[in-house]
Amino acid sequence: MIATQSVNGRTYRFDSLVDLLAKATPRRSGDELAGCAAGSEAERSAAQWALAEVGLNTFLSETVVPYETDEVTRLILDRHDRAAFSPVSHLTVGGLRDWLLDAAARPDAASTLTALAPGLTPEMVAAVSKIMRNSDLIAVARACQVVTGFRTTVGLPGTLATRLQPNHPTDDLRGVAASILDGLLLGCGDAVIGINPAGDAPQVTADLASMMDEVRRRYEIPMQSCVLSHITTTIGLIEAGVPIDLVFQSIGGTEATNSAFGVSVGLLQEGYEAGLSLRRGTVGSNVMYFETGQGSSLSSEAHLGTGGRPVDQQTLEARAYGLAREFRPLLLNTVVGFIGPEYLYDGKQIIRAGLEDHFCGKLLGVPMGVDVCYTNHAEADFDDMDSLLVLLTAAGVNFVITVPGADDIMLGYQSLSYHDALVVRHALGLGCAPEFAEWLGRQGIADPDGTVRGLELGASGLRELTGSIR
């Protein structure tokens, strides 16, 4: 397709859908690095006007990444549900924005948007996000409900779950255990206790997984754990009888990106089936955990689309969600500011990207969480992260990442602290997953109204738990 649009007496030409999507994207450093961004705010405005007039059916006939050479594109189009698409099939991108905002304001918003999700492609969702204000993204995402379960139920209205991330620079079991207890006493960990291992040796992963399973069983905690090793490592450990709850993998929006991660759709399917075979869940059978992030394709030099043109990083990110929903994950989170300022330069860009990612994932029917984070060389600070946390919570985010003191000493970046989750839960009247809340009450860590008082129990509990880990 070729589109033109005049702004202030100047006419701008967009040579393809790929070009139009890229130039309509709110400013971010990654697209400028890739050479696909709008050259001025006037060109960006012209692209957004032109994009608003594109019919949704265009996304079914013109691909962003070629069908013939990309298995993610094939999965997206082959799984497209024409019946679910029919209520909006006659609309343009601008018309979809109006339809979504109207639907979000209705009493049956959740069921309406759930029914629509299989009919939307990631490119449609990315396109409409580009012409929406932050408040639009929040309103529609809040109306979407994506509920999943394993040993806890994640995504229920009125809740905010957390991943407890007890990373350690040497994978020391007692150090990890201390961080786990710290988080549990502050009411964190109902989404998952998830460790990024410092190394990917199978024995390290096995030791960490076994330790977390021992903690779960000893204290009868309704929780799921995950060591974020490569999926091939996890499959091997499942075959060896190691107690594995969730199967993890980082994924991207193109076949080339996933090849750089050492995965394919077939391998993800193998991991999914391996996780299901264990039947370790109690309240549900969602066994997959995915992480993504804007810029991952560009950083892998795997961002080129139809005609060899660079595809904007936000559209590629949305395509990763289209891949993820095939495997009914328990959790997916975008690590929004982790890759660095080359891709999201400052707090403003990180905040916008976080809201876009959450909106796109929820609208596609994916259980979205966000790692509200930044690297120390980005033009961002904790005030920016506080703002994004509150905005995402208002938008109904399923879960966020929490680490001791907001400083991940192994990965070397800034995230949220356990206390930050407590603050926003209290300020906005939110609870944690019901199964986890009941356990907190039984342990005396939280009062019946959800108020956490676990720090009173900290010293003795820390000695008992860490003393038992060898």
C-alpha positions in Angstrom: 0.0 0.0 0.0 1.0 3.6 -0.5 -0.5 6.4 1.6 -0.1 10.2 1.5 -1.2 12.8 4.0 -0.8 16.6 4.0 0.1 18.6 7.1 0.6 22.3 7.2 0.8 22.5 3.4 3.3 19.7 3.0 2.4 16.2 1.7 4.1 13.2 3.2 4.3 9.8 1.4 4.4 6.4 3.0 5.5 3.7 0.7 4.3 0.6 2.6 2.4 -0.5 5.7 5.7 -1.2 7.4 6.8 2.4 6.7 3.5 3.9 7.8 3.5 1.9 11.1 7.0 3.0 11.9 6.5 6.6 11.2 3.2 6.7 13.2 4.9 5.4 16.3 5.4 7.9 19.2 9.1 8.9 19.3 11.6 6.4 20.6 15.3 6.0 20.3 15.2 2.4 19.0 13.3 3.4 15.9 15.7 6.3 15.3 18.6 3.9 15.6 17.0 1.5 13.1 16.4 4.4 10.7 12.6 3.9 10.4 11.3 6.7 12.7 9.5 9.8 11.5 11.9 12.7 10.7 9.7 15.3 12.5 6.6 15.6 14.6 4.8 16.9 11.5 5.6 13.7 9.7 4.6 11.6 12.7 1.3 13.4 12.8 0.8 12.9 9.1 1.5 9.2 9.5 -0.9 8.8 12.4 -3.7 10.5 10.3 -3.0 8.2 7.4 -2.8 5.1 9.6 -6.2 6.0 11.1 -7.7 5.7 7.6 -6.3 2.2 6.9 -8.9 -0.6 6.9 -8.4 -3.4 9.3 -8.7 -6.0 6.5 -5.4 -4.5 5.1 -3.5 -6.3 7.9 -4.8 -9.6 6.6 -3.6 -9.1 3.1 -0.4 -7.1 3.5 2.1 -8.6 5.9 4.7 -6.7 8.0 7.1 -9.7 8.0 6.7 -12.1 5.0 4.5 -15.1 5.5 6.7 -17.3 3.3 9.9 -16.7 5.4 8.6 -16.2 9.0 6.8 -18.8 11.1 5.5 -16.1 13.6 3.6 -14.5 10.7 2.3 -17.9 9.6 1.1 -18.6 13.1 -0.6 -15.2 13.5 -2.5 -15.5 10.2 -3.2 -19.2 10.3 -4.8 -18.9 13.7 -6.8 -15.7 12.9 -10.4 -16.2 13.9 -12.6 -14.6 11.2 -15.8 -15.1 13.3 -14.3 -13.2 16.2 -13.1 -10.5 13.8 -16.5 -9.9 12.2 -17.8 -7.2 14.7 -14.9 -4.9 13.6 -14.0 -6.2 10.2 -15.6 -3.2 8.5 -13.7 -0.7 10.5 -10.5 1.4 9.9 -7.8 1.7 12.5 -9.4 5.0 13.7 -12.8 3.3 13.8 -11.4 0.5 15.9 -10.1 3.1 18.4 -13.6 4.5 18.8 -15.1 1.0 19.0 -12.8 0.0 21.7 -13.3 3.1 23.8 -17.1 2.6 23.5 -16.9 -1.1 24.4 -14.6 -0.3 27.4 -17.3 2.0 28.9 -20.1 -0.7 28.8 -21.0 -3.1 31.6 -20.2 -6.1 29.4 -16.8 -4.8 28.5 -14.7 -7.7 29.7 -16.7 -10.4 27.9 -16.9 -8.3 24.7 -13.2 -7.7 24.6 -12.4 -11.3 25.5 -14.6 -12.5 22.5 -12.8 -10.0 20.2 -9.3 -11.0 21.1 -8.9 -14.0 18.7 -10.1 -11.8 15.8 -7.3 -9.2 16.2 -3.8 -9.6 14.9 -0.8 -8.1 16.7 -0.3 -5.6 13.8 -3.9 -4.3 14.2 -3.5 -3.9 17.9 -0.1 -2.1 17.5 -1.6 0.2 14.9 -4.5 1.3 17.0 -2.2 1.9 20.0 -0.2 4.3 17.9 -3.1 6.7 17.6 -4.3 6.5 21.2 -3.4 8.7 24.1 -2.1 7.2 27.4 -5.5 7.6 28.9 -7.1 5.7 26.0 -4.6 2.8 26.5 -5.4 2.7 30.3 -9.2 2.8 29.8 -9.2 -0.1 27.3 -6.6 -2.2 29.0 -8.5 -1.9 32.3 -11.6 -3.2 30.7 -9.8 -6.4 29.5 -9.6 -9.3 31.9 -7.2 -12.1 31.3 -7.3 -14.6 34.2 -4.9 -17.5 34.5 -4.0 -20.1 37.1 -1.5 -22.6 38.4 -1.4 -22.7 42.2 -2.7 -19.2 42.5 -5.2 -17.3 40.3 -3.7 -14.3 38.6 -5.5 -11.4 36.9 -8.7 -11.2 38.9 -10.3 -7.8 39.2 -9.2 -5.9 42.4 -5.9 -7.7 42.6 -2.2 -6.9 41.8 0.1 -9.9 41.8 3.9 -9.7 42.0 6.8 -11.7 40.8 9.3 -12.1 43.7 12.7 -11.9 42.0 15.4 -13.1 44.4 18.4 -13.0 42.1 21.9 -13.6 43.5 25.2 -12.9 41.7 26.6 -16.3 42.6 23.3 -18.3 42.8 24.0 -18.8 46.5 21.1 -20.8 47.9 21.1 -19.2 51.3 21.3 -15.7 49.8 18.4 -16.6 47.5 16.4 -18.0 50.4 16.9 -14.8 52.4 15.5 -12.7 49.6 12.6 -15.1 49.2 11.7 -14.7 52.9 12.1 -11.0 52.7 9.6 -10.9 49.8 7.1 -13.3 51.4 7.0 -11.3 54.6 6.0 -8.2 52.5 3.2 -10.1 50.7 5.1 -10.6 47.4 5.4 -13.8 45.3 1.8 -14.6 44.4 2.4 -14.5 40.6 5.7 -16.4 40.8 9.0 -16.7 42.6 11.2 -16.4 39.6 15.0 -16.5 39.6 17.3 -15.4 36.8 20.3 -17.7 37.4 23.7 -16.2 37.1 24.7 -19.2 34.9 22.7 -21.6 32.8 24.3 -24.8 34.0 21.6 -27.5 34.4 22.8 -28.4 37.9 22.5 -24.8 39.1 19.0 -24.6 37.7 18.1 -27.9 39.3 19.5 -26.9 42.7 17.5 -23.6 42.7 14.3 -25.3 41.5 14.6 -28.0 44.2 15.3 -25.4 46.9 12.2 -23.4 46.0 10.1 -26.5 45.9 11.3 -27.5 49.4 10.4 -24.1 50.7 6.9 -24.3 49.1 6.2 -27.8 50.6 7.7 -27.0 54.0 5.6 -23.9 54.5 2.6 -25.1 52.4 2.7 -22.0 50.3 0.3 -21.7 47.4 2.9 -20.5 44.9 4.6 -21.4 41.7 8.3 -21.1 41.1 10.5 -20.7 38.0 14.2 -20.7 37.2 14.5 -18.6 34.1 16.8 -20.9 32.2 16.7 -21.7 28.5 13.8 -23.9 27.6 16.0 -26.7 26.5 17.6 -26.8 30.0 14.1 -26.9 31.5 12.9 -29.7 29.2 16.0 -31.7 30.2 15.4 -31.2 33.9 11.7 -32.2 33.5 12.9 -35.5 31.9 15.3 -35.9 34.8 12.6 -35.6 37.4 13.5 -32.2 38.8 10.4 -30.4 40.4 9.6 -27.8 37.7 6.5 -25.6 37.9 6.7 -23.2 35.0 8.5 -23.5 31.7 10.2 -20.2 30.8 11.5 -18.6 27.6 12.3 -15.2 26.3 10.7 -14.7 22.9 10.5 -12.1 20.1 8.2 -11.1 17.3 10.1 -12.6 14.3 11.4 -16.0 13.5 14.9 -14.5 13.2 14.7 -13.1 16.8 13.6 -16.4 18.2 16.4 -18.1 16.3 18.8 -15.7 18.1 17.3 -16.9 21.4 17.8 -20.5 20.3 14.1 -21.3 20.0 11.4 -22.0 17.5 7.6 -22.5 17.5 8.2 -26.3 17.6 10.5 -26.1 20.5 8.1 -23.9 22.5 5.4 -26.5 21.8 7.7 -29.2 23.1 8.3 -27.2 26.3 4.6 -26.5 26.7 3.7 -30.2 26.4 6.5 -31.1 28.8 5.1 -28.7 31.4 1.6 -29.9 31.0 2.6 -33.5 31.4 3.7 -32.9 35.0 0.2 -31.8 36.2 1.6 -29.9 39.1 -1.0 -27.1 39.0 -3.9 -27.1 41.5 -6.2 -24.2 40.4 -5.2 -24.2 36.7 -3.0 -25.6 34.0 -1.3 -22.6 32.6 2.4 -23.6 32.6 4.3 -21.2 30.4 6.1 -18.0 31.4 7.4 -15.6 28.7 9.5 -12.5 28.8 9.7 -9.9 26.0 10.9 -6.4 25.5 10.8 -3.6 22.9 14.1 -3.6 21.1 14.9 -7.3 21.4 14.6 -7.8 17.6 16.7 -4.8 16.7 19.4 -5.7 19.3 19.5 -9.1 17.5 19.6 -7.5 14.0 16.4 -9.5 13.4 14.0 -6.5 12.8 13.7 -6.4 9.0 10.3 -7.0 7.5 8.7 -7.1 4.1 10.8 -5.5 1.4 13.8 -5.5 3.7 12.5 -2.5 5.5 13.1 -2.1 9.3 9.9 -2.8 11.3 9.3 -0.5 14.3 10.1 -2.1 17.7 6.6 -1.7 19.2 4.9 -3.6 16.3 7.5 -6.4 16.7 6.8 -6.5 20.4 3.1 -6.9 19.8 3.9 -9.8 17.4 5.7 -11.5 20.3 2.4 -11.5 22.2 0.7 -13.1 19.2 3.2 -15.9 19.5 2.8 -16.2 23.2 -1.0 -16.6 23.3 -0.7 -19.8 21.3 0.7 -21.5 24.4 -1.9 -20.1 27.0 0.8 -18.7 29.4 0.3 -18.2 33.1 2.4 -15.0 32.8 4.0 -12.8 30.2 5.9 -9.7 31.1 7.6 -7.0 29.1 10.9 -6.0 30.6 10.2 -2.5 29.5 13.3 -0.5 30.2 15.9 -3.2 30.6 17.6 -3.2 27.2 18.7 0.4 27.6 18.5 4.0 26.3 19.5 2.9 22.8 15.9 1.6 22.5 13.9 3.6 25.1 15.9 6.7 25.8 14.2 8.3 28.9 11.4 8.1 31.4 8.8 9.5 29.0 9.6 6.8 26.4 9.7 4.0 29.0 6.3 5.1 30.4 4.7 5.2 27.0 6.2 1.9 26.0 5.0 0.2 29.2 1.4 1.4 28.6 1.5 0.3 25.0 2.9 -3.1 25.8 0.3 -3.7 28.5 -2.6 -2.5 26.3 -1.5 -4.6 23.3 -1.0 -7.8 25.3 -4.3 -7.5 27.2 -6.2 -6.7 24.1 -4.8 -9.8 22.4 -5.8 -12.0 25.4 -2.4 -12.4 27.0 -1.9 -12.2 30.8 0.3 -9.1 30.9 2.7 -8.1 33.5 5.4 -5.4 33.3 8.9 -5.2 34.8 8.8 -1.5 35.6 12.5 -0.9 35.3 15.4 1.1 33.8 19.2 0.8 33.5 21.5 3.2 35.2 22.6 4.9 32.0 19.1 5.8 30.9 17.6 9.3 31.4 15.1 7.9 33.9 14.8 7.7 37.7 12.6 6.2 40.4 10.0 9.0 40.1 9.4 7.8 36.5 9.0 4.2 37.7 6.6 5.3 40.4 4.5 7.1 37.8 4.5 4.1 35.5 3.6 1.7 38.3 0.6 3.8 39.3 -0.5 4.2 35.7 -0.2 0.4 35.0 -2.0 -0.4 38.2 -4.9 1.9 37.2 -4.8 0.1 33.8 -5.3 -3.3 35.6 -1.9 -4.8 35.0 -1.9 -8.5 36.1 1.5 -8.4 37.9 4.7 -6.5 38.3 8.3 -7.5 39.2 9.7 -6.9 42.6 13.3 -7.2 43.9 15.0 -6.5 47.2 15.4 -2.8 47.6 14.5 -2.1 43.9 18.1 -2.9 42.9 18.8 -6.2 41.1 22.4 -6.8 42.2 22.8 -9.7 39.7 21.4 -8.2 36.5 22.5 -4.7 37.4 19.3 -2.7 36.8 16.7 -0.9 38.7 13.2 -2.4 39.2 10.5 -2.1 41.9 11.0 -3.1 45.5 8.7 -5.3 47.6 7.6 -2.1 49.4 6.6 -0.4 46.2 4.0 -3.1 45.6 2.7 -2.7 49.1 2.3 1.0 48.6 0.3 0.8 45.4 -1.9 -2.0 46.7 -2.7 0.0 49.8 -3.2 3.3 47.9 -5.6 1.8 45.3 -7.3 -0.8 47.5 -5.9 -3.9 45.8 -5.3 -7.4 47.1 -3.1 -10.3 46.0 -4.1 -13.6 44.6 -6.9 -15.1 46.8 -5.1 -18.3 47.5 -1.9 -16.4 48.5 -3.9 -13.9 50.6 -5.5 -16.8 52.6 -2.0 -18.2 53.3 -0.7 -14.8 54.4 -3.6 -14.6 56.8 -2.9 -18.1 58.2 0.7 -17.3 58.8 -0.1 -14.0 60.5 1.8 -12.1 57.9 -1.3 -10.1 56.9 -4.4 -9.0 58.8 -7.9 -10.0 57.5 -8.1 -6.6 55.7 -4.9 -7.4 53.8 -2.6 -5.2 55.8 0.8 -6.8 55.8 2.6 -7.0 59.1 5.1 -9.6 58.3 8.2 -7.6 59.3 7.3 -8.5 62.9 8.1 -12.1 62.1 11.2 -11.5 60.1 14.1 -12.2 62.3 13.1 -15.6 63.6 11.8 -16.7 60.2 15.0 -15.6 58.5 17.1 -17.7 60.8 14.9 -20.8 60.4 14.7 -20.6 56.6 18.2 -19.7 55.7 19.6 -22.1 58.4 17.8 -25.0 56.8 19.3 -24.3 53.3 22.7 -26.0 52.7 
